[in-house]
Amino acid sequence: AAKTELKAGQYFDQLQMDADLTAVRDEYGSIGHVFADIQAEPRFLEEPGQIDLVYTVAEGAKARVGEITVNIKGEHPHTKQNTVLNQLSFAPGDIVDIREIRASERRLKLSGIFGANPAQGQQPPQIVYSPPGTEDAEGLAGKPKRNRARGQSPDPQPHSAGRLPMQIFV
């Protein structure tokens, strides 16, 4: 509740509620609960013009960074894996922090190393992760795994013990 801007006695604002949901998701995502289900439910009261706003949080399990796979486009990529990995602020075994993932993705985009011109069919660098067992549903299984990153997951199965495999597409 301390992270929300919409307080008791204020007028209801849908945009503010959406911003509060984002802030709460970021808060949970920063401590490893990247798949937390957070819902806001406005409940209308009998008194006209009054509502209760109820936030429901299902944390889910904490996740750690698993195997990091770097996918570099092109048949003969000149960029080395370490060029990409040096821009990351997380490593296998770390508790997943959604804010660090976004910051790392932003660093990759702003580095100027990778072309990101949609008119030429180039996409900006992207860090992708998904809940265990959903790679096929997200369409990631068909994407090539060309290069393995600096730290293979210490676990033989990347999803064991709540480890999320990360894929980086550049």
Sequence and secondary structure as in RCSB ss.txt:
>XXXX:A:sequence
AAKTELKAGQYFDQLQMDADLTAVRDEYGSIGHVFADIQAEPRFLEEPGQIDLVYTVAEGAKARVGEITVNIKGE
HPHTKQNTVLNQLSFAPGDIVDIREIRASERRLKLSGIFGANPAQGQQPPQIVYSPPGTEDAEGLAGKPKRNRAR
GQSPDPQPHSAGRLPMQIFV
>XXXX:A:secstr
 TT S  TTS   HHHHHHHHHHHHHHHHTTT TT EEEEEEEE SSTT EEEEEEEE     EEEEEEEE  SS
S  S HHHHHTT S  TTSB  HHHHHHHHHHHHHTSSS   GGGT    EEE   TT TTTTT TTS   EE S
S  SSSSTTGGGEEEEEEE 
